[in-house]
């Protein structure tokens, strides 16, 4: 509760700082406000579920854990924004404020206890992202990304709202407890409207997280948006989407698993296949990350497919591992775009000799995303595979392992380019802010890979 209020007030404060032309205070104030929100959220840990707004939101340990990880990821991304927005426009305050407003929507998403608040949270987040995707007004690719994201987002919202309407028609309530009571009371006699509503909710939420075949918007939006915004969408937004997805299905629809699990198994398989195979053919670092993110959606769906008490921890660990590794990758991408001018794999050639620190951190990120042991990404995949095997989805795990092997190929391309391809190039300068984010994220990736119990049982 406190975190949501702090983030909302912080966004308004940042707008006022922009009005009074206090540009140099925007980043420090934003960071201090986010740290305060993180501290207040953590302070509510283990205090018991706190219903707010007449029970429409519930601040329990689940909501607090995912709020903390999204706030912390946003802090790291803000550290990368030093002098970033100034290169795009003179109106810097608006960009910080819009990101903060989207973060407020994300906090609502991960703590909803009423379908109305789920919709409100998703729309606050989505409308902010439509703006952020197109903030480079004179860049055609950015304008195209914003338009595609807006059209596909509006389309997916239609599915989501229709699904919510059908769930209300079947149960007579938007409240999760009432929906759960209806389903549990007679799981074999529920209304056909509820089954249709569940399918439409799956479609709407899969659009939001970028699962195939509802992924059409993701590659172009990720490529056209500014790299910093793509980093935000790829980490914070995806984490929030899965937190909301899991909360709804774990709380309300667990008794109906025989109905919706085959649907999610199909979507997970398609996401793994399309994401990994298509990423192999990409020639640009940013677009490869966009397609690989689709494959990671497939892995994260395992926690919902094998629904149980350990699902929240599995999603939390995987989201944490994926977020810190992706932040490293996008930080390196921003450095390349600034100093080399493009993000092709050839632009990575020879970096290891000119900037060993940058090459090492990118290597750690690629190894983690590929799921190599002793990295956080390996622990995330291991927990997902373990859950799927525990529910006897053996063929799905075998298929996922085969796709993970494909992923190793394209994740090793940047490593090979940095260490084994020679090129005459200038040294890449990395600012202190970037060095801190790269170093911290690389250490976190390795520490979580070797000591996963630090976060593996938080929820």
Secondary structure, DSSP 8 states (H G I E B T S, - for coil): -HHHHHHHHHHHHHHHHHHTT-GGGHHHHHHHHHHHHHHHHHHTTTS--EEETTTTEEE-HHHHHHHHHHHHHHHHHHHTTTTTGGGT-S-HHHHHHHHHHHHHHHHHHHTBSBHHHHHHHHHHHHHHHHHHHT--TT-HHHHHHHHHHHHHHHHHHHHHHHHHHHHHHHHS-SBHHHHHHHHHHTTTS--HHHHHHHHHHHHHHHHHHT-TTS-HHHHHHHHHS-HHHHHHIIIIIHHHHHHHHHHHHHHHSGGGHHHHHHHHHHHHHHHHHHHHHHHHT--BHHHHHHHHHHHHHHHHHHHHHT-STTHHHHHHHHHHHHHHHHHHHHHHHHHHHHHTS--BGGGGTTHHHH-HHHHHHHHHHHHHHHT-TTSHHHHHHHHHHHHHHHTT-HHHHHHHHHHHHHHHHHHHHHHHHHHH-----------HHHHHHHHHHHHHHHHHHH-GGGTTT--
